[in-house]
Amino acid sequence: MRAGLRAARVARTFVVCRNLLDCRSAPLLNALVGTGRYGPESEVVEAALRLLSSREARTARLRQSWREGVEGGNYQPAEIVFGEVEERYRTPDSDA
């Protein structure tokens, strides 16, 4: 019976790998399901999509903040900022 379950899992992994994932991701998917941390493979994919959605939302917020800063003139080129920081910490009498 165990061999049958193992074969079914391998077949299912092959289908997932072939249709949804890069085959290099299948071992991680199997490991996460195999530990019992996740139920079916779909739970792993759903968790990954939630993380991706969160990351995309954060990126959109950062881009919007950057755009607002640029449009508002509230910025300095990085070279100037880093130059000021280097100078501040290079000076022995700084209040750093």
BAPAVEX-217973 format. One line per 10 residues: number of its first residue (from 1); for each residue x, y, z of N, C-alpha, C. Coordinates in nm, 2 decimals. Example, Ala and Ser with C-alpha at 12.3 -4.5 7.8 and 13.67 -1.06 7.14 Angstrom:
REM BAPAVEX-217973
1> 1.32,-0.57,0.78,1.23,-0.45,0.78,1.32,-0.33,0.78 | 1.28,-0.22,0.71,1.37,-0.11,0.71,1.29,0.00,0.79
END
This chain:
REM BAPAVEX-217973
1> 0.08,-0.12,0.00,0.00,0.00,0.00,0.09,0.13,0.00 | 0.20,0.12,0.08,0.28,0.24,0.09,0.34,0.27,-0.05 | 0.38,0.17,-0.12,0.44,0.19,-0.26,0.34,0.26,-0.35 | 0.21,0.22,-0.33,0.11,0.29,-0.41,0.09,0.43,-0.38 | 0.10,0.46,-0.25,0.09,0.60,-0.21,0.21,0.68,-0.26 | 0.33,0.62,-0.25,0.45,0.69,-0.29,0.44,0.71,-0.44 | 0.40,0.62,-0.52,0.38,0.63,-0.66,0.29,0.74,-0.69 | 0.18,0.75,-0.62,0.08,0.85,-0.64,0.14,0.99,-0.61 | 0.22,1.00,-0.51,0.28,1.13,-0.47,0.38,1.17,-0.58 | 0.46,1.07,-0.63,0.55,1.10,-0.73,0.48,1.15,-0.86
11> 0.37,1.08,-0.90,0.30,1.12,-1.01,0.24,1.26,-1.00 | 0.18,1.28,-0.88,0.13,1.41,-0.85,0.23,1.52,-0.86 | 0.35,1.50,-0.81,0.46,1.59,-0.81,0.50,1.62,-0.95 | 0.50,1.51,-1.03,0.54,1.53,-1.17,0.44,1.62,-1.24 | 0.31,1.60,-1.22,0.21,1.69,-1.28,0.23,1.83,-1.23 | 0.25,1.85,-1.10,0.27,1.99,-1.05,0.39,2.05,-1.11 | 0.50,1.97,-1.12,0.62,2.02,-1.17,0.61,2.06,-1.32 | 0.54,1.97,-1.39,0.53,2.00,-1.54,0.43,2.11,-1.57 | 0.33,2.13,-1.49,0.23,2.23,-1.52,0.24,2.36,-1.45 | 0.29,2.36,-1.33,0.29,2.48,-1.25,0.43,2.54,-1.21
21> 0.52,2.45,-1.18,0.65,2.49,-1.12,0.77,2.46,-1.20 | 0.87,2.53,-1.18,1.00,2.49,-1.23,1.04,2.36,-1.15 | 1.09,2.26,-1.22,1.11,2.13,-1.16,1.21,2.14,-1.04 | 1.29,2.25,-1.03,1.38,2.26,-0.92,1.30,2.30,-0.79 | 1.18,2.34,-0.80,1.10,2.38,-0.69,1.02,2.26,-0.63 | 1.01,2.15,-0.71,0.93,2.04,-0.66,0.99,1.97,-0.53 | 1.12,1.96,-0.52,1.17,1.90,-0.39,1.13,1.98,-0.27 | 1.13,2.11,-0.28,1.09,2.20,-0.16,0.94,2.18,-0.14 | 0.86,2.17,-0.24,0.72,2.15,-0.23,0.70,2.02,-0.16 | 0.76,1.91,-0.20,0.75,1.78,-0.14,0.79,1.78,0.00
31> 0.90,1.85,0.03,0.95,1.85,0.17,0.85,1.92,0.26 | 0.80,2.03,0.22,0.70,2.11,0.30,0.58,2.03,0.33 | 0.53,1.96,0.23,0.41,1.87,0.24,0.45,1.75,0.33 | 0.57,1.69,0.30,0.61,1.57,0.37,0.63,1.59,0.52 | 0.66,1.71,0.56,0.68,1.73,0.71,0.55,1.74,0.78 | 0.44,1.76,0.70,0.31,1.78,0.76,0.28,1.92,0.79 | 0.37,2.01,0.77,0.35,2.15,0.79,0.24,2.21,0.71 | 0.23,2.15,0.59,0.12,2.19,0.50,0.04,2.06,0.46 | -0.09,2.08,0.43,-0.17,1.97,0.38,-0.13,1.94,0.23 | -0.22,1.95,0.15,-0.19,1.93,0.01,-0.10,2.04,-0.05
41> -0.05,2.00,-0.17,0.05,2.10,-0.23,-0.02,2.23,-0.26 | -0.15,2.24,-0.28,-0.22,2.36,-0.30,-0.20,2.46,-0.18 | -0.19,2.41,-0.06,-0.17,2.50,0.05,-0.03,2.57,0.05 | 0.07,2.49,0.00,0.20,2.55,-0.02,0.20,2.66,-0.12 | 0.13,2.63,-0.23,0.12,2.73,-0.34,0.04,2.85,-0.29 | -0.07,2.83,-0.22,-0.15,2.94,-0.17,-0.06,3.03,-0.07 | 0.02,2.97,0.02,0.10,3.04,0.11,0.20,3.12,0.03 | 0.26,3.06,-0.07,0.36,3.14,-0.15,0.30,3.25,-0.23 | 0.17,3.24,-0.27,0.10,3.35,-0.34,0.07,3.46,-0.24 | 0.03,3.42,-0.12,0.01,3.53,-0.02,0.13,3.61,0.01
51> 0.25,3.54,0.02,0.38,3.61,0.04,0.41,3.70,-0.08 | 0.39,3.65,-0.20,0.41,3.73,-0.32,0.32,3.85,-0.33 | 0.20,3.83,-0.29,0.10,3.94,-0.29,0.14,4.05,-0.20 | 0.19,4.01,-0.08,0.23,4.10,0.02,0.35,4.18,-0.02 | 0.45,4.11,-0.09,0.57,4.17,-0.14,0.53,4.27,-0.25 | 0.44,4.23,-0.34,0.40,4.32,-0.45,0.34,4.45,-0.39 | 0.25,4.43,-0.29,0.19,4.55,-0.23,0.29,4.64,-0.16 | 0.39,4.58,-0.09,0.50,4.66,-0.03,0.58,4.74,-0.14 | 0.61,4.67,-0.25,0.68,4.73,-0.36,0.61,4.85,-0.41 | 0.47,4.83,-0.43,0.39,4.94,-0.48,0.39,5.06,-0.39
61> 0.38,5.03,-0.26,0.39,5.14,-0.16,0.52,5.21,-0.16 | 0.63,5.14,-0.17,0.76,5.20,-0.18,0.78,5.29,-0.30 | 0.73,5.23,-0.42,0.74,5.31,-0.54,0.65,5.44,-0.53 | 0.54,5.43,-0.47,0.45,5.55,-0.46,0.52,5.65,-0.37 | 0.58,5.60,-0.26,0.65,5.70,-0.17,0.77,5.76,-0.24 | 0.84,5.68,-0.32,0.95,5.74,-0.39,0.90,5.84,-0.49 | 0.80,5.81,-0.56,0.74,5.90,-0.66,0.70,6.03,-0.59 | 0.63,6.02,-0.48,0.59,6.14,-0.41,0.71,6.23,-0.36 | 0.81,6.16,-0.32,0.93,6.23,-0.27,1.00,6.31,-0.39 | 1.01,6.24,-0.50,1.07,6.30,-0.62,0.99,6.42,-0.67
71> 0.86,6.40,-0.68,0.77,6.50,-0.73,0.77,6.62,-0.63 | 0.78,6.59,-0.50,0.78,6.70,-0.40,0.91,6.77,-0.39 | 1.02,6.72,-0.46,1.15,6.78,-0.44,1.22,6.75,-0.31 | 1.17,6.65,-0.24,1.22,6.61,-0.11,1.32,6.51,-0.12 | 1.43,6.53,-0.19,1.53,6.43,-0.20,1.67,6.50,-0.23 | 1.77,6.42,-0.21,1.91,6.46,-0.25,1.97,6.34,-0.31 | 2.05,6.36,-0.41,2.12,6.24,-0.47,2.20,6.17,-0.37 | 2.21,6.04,-0.38,2.27,5.95,-0.29,2.42,5.99,-0.27 | 2.49,6.03,-0.37,2.63,6.07,-0.36,2.65,6.18,-0.26 | 2.56,6.27,-0.26,2.57,6.39,-0.16,2.55,6.34,-0.02
81> 2.44,6.26,0.00,2.41,6.20,0.13,2.53,6.12,0.18 | 2.58,6.03,0.10,2.69,5.94,0.14,2.81,6.02,0.17 | 2.84,6.12,0.09,2.95,6.21,0.11,2.95,6.28,0.24 | 2.83,6.33,0.28,2.81,6.40,0.41,2.83,6.30,0.52 | 2.78,6.18,0.51,2.79,6.08,0.62,2.94,6.04,0.63 | 3.01,6.02,0.52,3.15,5.99,0.53,3.23,6.10,0.59 | 3.20,6.22,0.56,3.27,6.34,0.61,3.25,6.35,0.76 | 3.12,6.33,0.80,3.08,6.34,0.94,3.16,6.23,1.03 | 3.17,6.11,0.98,3.24,6.01,1.06,3.39,6.01,1.04 | 3.44,6.08,0.94,3.58,6.09,0.92,3.64,6.20,1.01
91> 3.56,6.30,1.05,3.61,6.41,1.13,3.61,6.36,1.28 | 3.73,6.37,1.34,3.75,6.32,1.48,3.66,6.39,1.58 | 3.63,6.51,1.56,3.55,6.59,1.66,3.40,6.58,1.64 | 3.36,6.49,1.55,3.21,6.49,1.52,3.13,6.44,1.64 | 3.01,6.48,1.64,2.92,6.44,1.75,2.85,6.31,1.72 | 2.91,6.22,1.64,2.85,6.10,1.59,2.83,6.00,1.71
END
